[in-house]
Amino acid sequence: MKEDLKELRSDIPLDIARWGMPGAIDFALKKDSDDIFEDSKVLVNIGPTHPAMHGAFRCMAKLNGEIIEKSYCEFGYTHRAKEKLGENRTYHQFIVYSDRLNYCSALINNVAYAMSVERLMGVELPERAIWIRMMCVEISRVIDHLICVGINAVDLGAFSYFLYGYHQREKAYTLIEKLCGARLTTSYTRIGGLMADAPDGWEKEVKDWVKETRAVVEEMDQLLTNNRIWLKRTKDVAVFNKESCLKYSFTGPNARAAGVDIDLRRDQPCMYYDKMDFDVPVAQTGDVFDRYFVRVEEIKQSLNILLQCADKIKKGPIWSEDKRVRIPDKNVVYNTMEGLIHHFKFFMTGFHVPPGEAYTAFEAANGELGFYIVSRGGTSAHRMRIRGPSFWHYQGLDPMIKGGYLADLVAALGSINVIAGELDR
Amino acid sequence: MDISKPIASNYGYFNEKYGEQWSALLGALREEHVSALDEVWMPLTHKVDLPTFIVKKDSAMDVLRSLKEKHGFDFLSDYTATDEDESPRFFLVIHLMNLGSKARVRVKIRIAENETMPTLIPLWEGANWAEREIFDMFGIHFDGHPDLRRILMDMRWEGHPLRKDYPLKGYQIFLTPEPLDPELLK
């Protein structure tokens, strides 16, 4: 008999023939090569490119059956060194980088960044610019919340709900496009003003959009909020209570869903928020449903604020009179020597910001967006720290999903609305 | 940096609302921690927007604990660092907020290049990732941190990008994906 057919002989046990040791086949059948813990627990890797992750981040979960026993989250896949760029670009050049923080609501980042540099320099804005900025912020807040609740619903199987919101979101992007020509990466604000004035009749279009959106949000509310499947998937799922929220520095709608009554628009009013009439919705439990519901209520409040702004806005200048930051008008640049030099110096060298430091926190759609700028004089910052709310929210995901089902991880992640651009910076 | 030049009117915007509370807090801190405060920068006399307490490293935990527990500054708003050109090289910068009155303060801690800072996790668990980021970006080590690894950069990365002497151009290319640390899920 040939040597290589030896193993077919029936008097030699299979495990000795194949592996050369008795009992090996039993071991091979029991041993799962993926089971690195040797206790039948499964390690599941979700992301970095997984449709449920909403961006490039990764979550490793150790499962016991369907229960998440332990997990850890990783990110940094879209790290673009924004803080380092902030130290090596002029204050004017950094505006475009601020868009790419929370790309679902780029205008809020623009406004918050411009405001922080203006505070550092003591620049006062004219009324119309502030009103337009407020309207931008509220439109962005509405579309950010629409995408958050919409995508959260898609993850849990409610696809048509998402399309209602998306339709209004596209219309809002058209409004933004009329302001600045871009839909997503707006770069609309300038230090001490705006890129361009709002076109004639823009306020009226916003009003029409608000009325439309109000009806749509009402419809969306009826479609999903009392839906039995939705309630079962979201009620008491991924609970993050008030104490945990304070420990992990949650802000914005995620904190308000757990009963932390804080809204920087009301508590540290900037722009004209103290003249606005709006409520701050606060829930108690801090589960996925509360985070959803707080966002839906906030959309309604933001629409109210938009109507009030559209009533109060008047014609007027959109640029501060401060000569340090004002970009010279085109007719001055093209027709006078001084204007041309001014223009050249402005864009090539940048304007000087006096030494000092300021932490400007603004209520962005996800929570407290802070710019901590340390200036030592000169045209670029000594330190440009961006406090993105998603960084702190994503940190809370591990304790939030511990002990829950794997399917609830998707619900939890969608409900805290982590945006990779803001997380990685 | 000459930050001690007097009165910049543009930093007084919160002073009207919180000025009294801030000066009361400063008085209380000076009584409780006699030699802990190196310097104090207040908004109307220095070019800062919030009262900035520069605290000695050894008494930093005590000051932060009393700020959190006695004075109600229980919300860690931000935790970061700056690289100065001076001789204790770094400043650790902590922004705290009082959730009751919504007042903010800033605490700064001078720290030299080879010094370590006790971790703030016992006070705020959220400081975990913030400290990892500071370690990643500035190379400051934290005593007692359970999991001090890089957070934004690859774990094989060399150098700490937000240091001022870090080169602006250069490549570090990894041909294999970042390995999984098996310790993490044990």
HADDOCK unambig.tbl for C-alpha pairs under 7 A between the chains (distance, minus, plus):
assign (segid A and resid 70 and name CA) (segid B and resid 185 and name CA) 6.68 0.50 0.50
assign (segid A and resid 71 and name CA) (segid B and resid 185 and name CA) 6.96 0.50 0.50
assign (segid A and resid 75 and name CA) (segid B and resid 152 and name CA) 6.57 0.50 0.50
assign (segid A and resid 76 and name CA) (segid B and resid 151 and name CA) 6.92 0.50 0.50
assign (segid A and resid 76 and name CA) (segid B and resid 152 and name CA) 4.32 0.50 0.50
assign (segid A and resid 76 and name CA) (segid B and resid 153 and name CA) 6.41 0.50 0.50
assign (segid A and resid 79 and name CA) (segid B and resid 152 and name CA) 6.61 0.50 0.50
assign (segid A and resid 84 and name CA) (segid B and resid 162 and name CA) 6.10 0.50 0.50
assign (segid A and resid 119 and name CA) (segid B and resid 10 and name CA) 6.48 0.50 0.50
assign (segid A and resid 120 and name CA) (segid B and resid 10 and name CA) 6.92 0.50 0.50
assign (segid A and resid 121 and name CA) (segid B and resid 10 and name CA) 6.81 0.50 0.50
assign (segid A and resid 122 and name CA) (segid B and resid 10 and name CA) 4.53 0.50 0.50
assign (segid A and resid 246 and name CA) (segid B and resid 75 and name CA) 6.31 0.50 0.50
assign (segid A and resid 247 and name CA) (segid B and resid 124 and name CA) 5.19 0.50 0.50
assign (segid A and resid 247 and name CA) (segid B and resid 125 and name CA) 5.47 0.50 0.50
assign (segid A and resid 247 and name CA) (segid B and resid 126 and name CA) 5.83 0.50 0.50
assign (segid A and resid 248 and name CA) (segid B and resid 124 and name CA) 6.89 0.50 0.50
assign (segid A and resid 248 and name CA) (segid B and resid 125 and name CA) 5.90 0.50 0.50
assign (segid A and resid 248 and name CA) (segid B and resid 126 and name CA) 4.02 0.50 0.50
assign (segid A and resid 249 and name CA) (segid B and resid 75 and name CA) 6.41 0.50 0.50
assign (segid A and resid 249 and name CA) (segid B and resid 76 and name CA) 6.00 0.50 0.50
assign (segid A and resid 249 and name CA) (segid B and resid 77 and name CA) 6.59 0.50 0.50
assign (segid A and resid 249 and name CA) (segid B and resid 126 and name CA) 6.18 0.50 0.50
assign (segid A and resid 267 and name CA) (segid B and resid 102 and name CA) 6.69 0.50 0.50
assign (segid A and resid 355 and name CA) (segid B and resid 3 and name CA) 6.93 0.50 0.50
assign (segid A and resid 356 and name CA) (segid B and resid 3 and name CA) 6.60 0.50 0.50
assign (segid A and resid 356 and name CA) (segid B and resid 47 and name CA) 4.71 0.50 0.50
assign (segid A and resid 356 and name CA) (segid B and resid 48 and name CA) 5.74 0.50 0.50
assign (segid A and resid 357 and name CA) (segid B and resid 47 and name CA) 6.58 0.50 0.50
assign (segid A and resid 357 and name CA) (segid B and resid 48 and name CA) 5.10 0.50 0.50
assign (segid A and resid 357 and name CA) (segid B and resid 49 and name CA) 6.76 0.50 0.50
assign (segid A and resid 358 and name CA) (segid B and resid 48 and name CA) 5.96 0.50 0.50
assign (segid A and resid 358 and name CA) (segid B and resid 49 and name CA) 5.18 0.50 0.50
assign (segid A and resid 376 and name CA) (segid B and resid 1 and name CA) 6.20 0.50 0.50
assign (segid A and resid 383 and name CA) (segid B and resid 82 and name CA) 6.52 0.50 0.50
assign (segid A and resid 387 and name CA) (segid B and resid 78 and name CA) 6.61 0.50 0.50
assign (segid A and resid 392 and name CA) (segid B and resid 126 and name CA) 6.93 0.50 0.50
assign (segid A and resid 424 and name CA) (segid B and resid 152 and name CA) 6.75 0.50 0.50
